[in-house]
Amino acid sequence: MTTPAEISGPEQRAIDNAQVDLEMDEYLRRTVRPAALLGELHDLYDNGRPVSPGTGLGSLDRHYRPAPGQFTVVTGYPGSGKSELVDQIALNLAKLHDWRICYYSPENFPHSTHVVKLAEKLLGKPFDRGPSERMTPEELDDAVRWLDTRFGFIRQTQTQPNSVEAVLLEAWFWCERHPGKSVGIVLDPWNEFEHLRARHQSETEYTSEVLSFVRRFARTKNCHIWLIAHPAKLQRDRDGKRPVPTPGDISGSAHFWNKADACLTVHRPDMESSTVEIHVQKVRSKWCGHPGLVEVRYERIAGQYREIEG
């Protein structure tokens, strides 16, 4: 039997060449040639890119349109309206473009509370008694039946891990149940997940790994994911005003900015005012929009975002 020490000259070259051939075969299997994409390219040329027709807020559409296969990071101070904005966008996508939306949102618990918020936005009427006309029981029933065909909620459990990966595995089944439909997944918020970081990992390394998983999931299932995350505490300026946070200010890592396809900041310079600023701080794909500032009006009675007239 020939030992490794006895292999030399032509024999070694033959082994080296065989190894190169194996590596080349693997390379060719993993490499995509442009000509192989010609059919897909002609389909995009004829039918356009798979971008949402709009969020239902025209001023926002000029800067941001959530495309299938991408994910958006949304940040802002507590109480700024991050979740309310994502709810409005999700509801508009379902209403205008027949999207299917799945939530993991521990901050909107119990689920009945979240359904009430969506029903108020859908009907433009409050659920509770007050000075404004509230929705009727019949309107509530109709709204819930409509929501039932388009929205779902992933439960937070005490016995199963509530990591980002575990929750997206549940969302995988939601995507599978709606073939041929555009799907949106809302993860709200980052700090409510179980973050099972390995001992050898820094927080930055862990965050990079998880956000890469989120991005791959969005691409693999061709869905859009919104990830809501709170920024770290920022110092006020000399005038006592809070600076506009960025995804780079989210606790843990600048990867929130680096990994996302789009980044939005919801900001309210004056908490008493109904005017809300939406800072579109990043849009990776130029056909999905471009950075800019959008101002909208928040109507507290039914929790709706509306255009500022005039």
C-alpha positions in Angstrom: 0.0 0.0 0.0 1.4 3.4 -0.9 1.7 5.8 2.0 1.4 9.6 1.6 5.2 10.0 2.1 5.8 7.7 -0.9 3.6 9.7 -3.3 5.6 12.2 -5.4 6.1 13.5 -8.9 3.4 12.5 -11.4 1.3 10.7 -8.9 1.1 13.8 -6.6 0.3 15.9 -9.6 -2.5 13.5 -10.6 -4.0 13.8 -7.1 -3.7 17.6 -7.1 -5.4 17.7 -10.5 -8.2 15.5 -9.3 -8.7 17.7 -6.3 -8.8 20.7 -8.6 -11.4 19.0 -10.8 -13.6 18.3 -7.7 -13.3 21.9 -6.6 -14.1 23.2 -10.1 -17.2 21.0 -10.3 -18.4 22.4 -7.0 -17.6 25.9 -8.2 -19.6 25.4 -11.4 -22.5 24.1 -9.4 -22.5 27.3 -7.2 -21.9 29.8 -10.0 -24.7 31.4 -11.9 -24.0 32.5 -15.5 -25.8 35.6 -16.8 -27.2 33.7 -19.9 -29.0 31.3 -17.5 -31.0 34.3 -16.2 -32.2 35.5 -19.6 -35.7 34.2 -19.1 -36.0 35.9 -15.7 -34.5 39.1 -17.1 -37.0 39.2 -20.0 -39.8 38.7 -17.5 -38.6 41.6 -15.4 -38.2 43.7 -18.6 -41.8 43.0 -19.7 -43.5 43.0 -16.3 -41.3 45.3 -14.1 -39.7 44.5 -10.8 -41.7 43.0 -8.0 -42.2 46.2 -6.1 -45.3 47.0 -4.0 -47.6 49.4 -5.9 -47.6 51.6 -2.8 -48.0 51.9 1.0 -51.3 53.9 0.8 -49.5 57.0 1.8 -48.6 58.9 -1.4 -45.9 61.1 0.1 -44.1 58.1 1.6 -44.4 56.1 -1.7 -42.1 58.7 -3.4 -39.3 57.6 -1.0 -40.1 54.1 0.1 -42.0 51.0 -1.3 -41.6 47.7 0.4 -40.5 45.1 -2.1 -40.9 41.3 -1.7 -37.6 39.6 -0.8 -36.3 42.5 1.3 -36.4 43.6 4.9 -36.9 47.0 6.6 -35.6 48.2 9.9 -37.8 50.7 11.7 -36.6 52.7 14.7 -37.6 55.7 16.8 -38.1 56.7 20.4 -40.7 54.9 22.5 -44.1 56.5 21.8 -43.1 57.9 18.4 -45.5 55.7 16.5 -43.2 53.0 15.0 -45.6 50.1 15.4 -48.6 52.2 14.4 -46.9 53.2 11.2 -46.0 49.6 10.3 -49.6 48.6 11.2 -50.9 51.3 8.8 -48.6 50.2 6.0 -49.4 46.5 6.5 -53.2 47.2 6.6 -52.9 49.3 3.4 -50.9 46.6 1.6 -53.6 44.1 2.6 -56.4 46.4 1.6 -55.0 47.8 -1.6 -52.8 44.9 -2.9 -54.2 41.8 -1.1 -51.0 41.1 0.9 -51.0 38.5 3.7 -49.5 39.8 7.0 -48.1 37.7 9.9 -47.1 39.3 13.2 -44.9 38.4 16.1 -45.6 41.4 18.4 -45.3 40.8 22.2 -45.8 44.5 22.8 -49.3 44.2 21.2 -50.5 41.6 23.7 -53.1 40.2 24.1 -53.8 39.6 20.4 -57.4 41.0 20.8 -55.8 44.4 21.6 -53.9 44.3 18.3 -57.0 43.2 16.4 -58.8 46.2 17.8 -56.1 48.6 16.6 -56.2 47.1 13.1 -60.0 47.3 13.1 -60.0 51.0 14.1 -57.6 51.8 11.3 -59.6 49.8 8.8 -63.0 51.4 9.8 -61.7 54.9 10.7 -63.8 54.7 14.0 -62.8 54.1 17.6 -63.6 50.8 19.4 -64.2 52.4 22.8 -67.0 54.7 24.0 -66.1 58.4 23.8 -67.1 61.7 22.1 -66.6 60.3 18.6 -68.9 57.8 16.9 -67.7 54.3 17.7 -67.9 51.3 15.4 -71.1 49.3 15.7 -71.0 45.6 16.7 -71.9 44.7 13.0 -69.0 46.8 11.7 -66.7 45.1 14.2 -67.8 41.7 13.0 -67.3 42.6 9.4 -63.8 44.1 10.1 -62.8 40.9 12.0 -64.0 38.7 9.2 -62.0 40.7 6.7 -58.9 40.7 8.9 -59.2 37.0 9.5 -58.6 36.3 5.8 -55.4 38.4 5.6 -53.7 38.6 9.1 -52.3 36.1 11.5 -50.4 36.3 14.8 -47.6 34.1 16.2 -48.0 33.2 19.8 -45.4 34.0 22.4 -44.9 30.8 24.4 -43.3 29.9 27.7 -42.1 26.4 26.7 -40.6 27.1 23.2 -37.7 29.5 22.5 -38.8 32.8 21.2 -35.7 33.5 19.2 -35.8 35.3 15.9 -34.9 32.0 14.1 -37.7 30.1 15.9 -40.3 32.8 15.2 -39.3 32.9 11.5 -39.7 29.1 11.3 -43.4 29.7 12.4 -43.6 32.4 9.8 -42.3 29.9 7.2 -45.6 28.0 7.5 -47.5 31.2 7.1 -45.7 31.8 3.8 -46.4 28.2 2.7 -50.1 28.7 3.4 -50.4 31.6 1.0 -48.8 30.5 -2.3 -49.0 33.2 -5.0 -49.6 36.0 -2.5 -47.3 38.8 -1.4 -46.5 38.2 2.2 -45.3 40.6 4.9 -43.9 39.6 8.3 -43.7 42.0 11.2 -41.2 41.4 14.1 -41.9 43.9 16.9 -39.7 44.6 18.7 -36.1 43.3 18.7 -35.7 43.5 22.5 -38.6 41.2 23.1 -36.9 38.2 21.4 -34.8 35.6 23.2 -31.2 36.3 22.2 -29.3 33.1 22.7 -25.8 34.3 22.1 -22.9 31.8 22.2 -20.2 32.4 24.8 -17.6 33.1 22.2 -19.7 35.7 20.3 -19.7 39.4 20.9 -23.0 41.2 20.7 -22.0 42.7 17.3 -21.1 39.2 15.9 -24.4 37.8 17.2 -26.5 40.6 15.7 -24.7 40.3 12.4 -25.5 36.6 12.3 -29.2 37.0 13.1 -29.8 39.9 10.7 -28.1 37.9 8.0 -30.6 35.1 8.7 -33.5 37.6 8.5 -32.2 38.8 5.2 -31.8 35.3 3.8 -35.3 34.3 5.0 -36.8 37.3 3.2 -35.0 36.4 0.0 -35.7 32.7 0.2 -39.5 33.1 0.9 -39.8 36.2 -1.3 -41.6 38.0 1.6 -41.0 41.4 3.1 -40.0 41.6 6.8 -40.3 44.7 9.0 -38.1 44.6 12.1 -38.8 47.2 14.8 -36.0 48.1 17.2 -35.6 50.8 19.8 -32.6 53.1 19.7 -30.2 53.5 22.6 -30.8 56.5 24.9 -29.5 59.6 23.2 -28.5 62.9 24.8 -30.6 65.9 24.1 -29.1 68.9 22.4 -28.5 72.4 23.9 -32.1 73.4 23.2 -33.4 70.3 25.0 -34.5 68.6 21.8 -34.0 64.9 21.1 -31.9 64.2 18.0 -33.4 62.1 15.2 -32.2 58.5 15.9 -30.7 56.4 13.2 -30.5 52.6 12.8 -26.9 53.0 13.8 -28.1 54.1 17.3 -30.0 50.8 17.9 -28.4 49.1 20.9 -26.1 46.2 19.9 -24.7 46.9 16.5 -24.4 49.1 13.4 -25.4 46.0 11.4 -29.0 47.1 11.7 -28.1 49.8 9.2 -25.7 47.7 7.2 -27.8 44.6 6.7 -31.3 46.1 6.1 -32.5 46.9 2.6 -34.4 49.9 3.9 -34.3 51.9 7.1 -37.0 54.2 8.5 -37.0 56.4 11.6 -40.4 57.6 13.0 -39.8 60.8 14.9 -42.0 63.2 16.7 -40.2 66.5 17.6 -43.3 67.6 19.5 -45.1 64.9 21.3 -48.2 67.1 21.6 -48.4 67.7 17.8 -50.2 65.4 15.4 -47.4 65.8 12.8 -45.0 62.9 12.6 -41.8 62.8 10.6 -40.8 59.7 8.7 -37.1 59.8 7.9 -36.3 57.4 5.1 -32.7 56.9 5.9 -31.7 54.1 3.6 -33.1 52.4 0.4 -30.8 49.9 -1.0 -32.6 49.4 -4.3 -33.2 52.6 -6.4 -36.4 51.3 -7.9 -37.9 51.1 -4.3 -37.3 54.7 -3.5 -34.6 57.0 -2.1 -33.8 58.7 1.2 -35.7 61.7 2.3 -38.1 63.2 4.9 -41.8 62.7 4.8 -44.3 64.4 7.1 -47.7 62.8 7.9 -50.5 63.4 10.3 -51.4 60.9 13.1 -55.1 60.8 14.1 -55.3 59.4 17.5 -59.0 58.7 17.5 -58.7 55.7 15.1 -54.9 55.4 15.1 -54.7 56.3 11.4 -51.8 58.0 9.5 -53.0 60.4 6.9 -51.5 62.8 4.4 -51.0 66.4 5.4 -53.3 68.4 3.2 -52.2 71.6 1.5 
